[in-house]
Amino acid sequence: MESGDAILALAALAQPTRLDVFRLLVKHEPQGLAAGEIARTLAVPQNTMSSHLAILSRAGLVSAQRLSRSIVYRADLKRFQSVVLFMLRDCCDGRPEICAPLIDDLTSCCRPKPKRKAHV
């Protein structure tokens, strides 16, 4: 990833509504959400939401797909991964103990939830 791409993505996320949109879309992976549903959930006017979604789309953080009369948006997790890796690539400078706590935190937040046993 180039610095300019990372700056564009980080700038897109550096606004409260767009950050909320991205986080909401991450929670709804892989199915995504329709633009109108995103606007209703976050209580943002649809025309304002369209602008925010366009900025996130230009930054490569969301993708859109037309399904019937709706446009469904999804978080581009590969792109987000690229941004995070760009930021962390040189973090430990050959000293893994510096990044180990960060990596542990990232790993623990993504562990699968334990399966519940069905009561018979």
Secondary structure, DSSP 8 states (H G I E B T S, - for coil): --HHHHHHHHHHHSSHHHHHHHHHHHHTTTT-EEHHHHHHHHT--HHHHHHHHHHHHHTTSEEEEEETTEEEEEE-HHHHHHHHHHHHTTSSTT-HHHHHHHHHHHHHHT----------
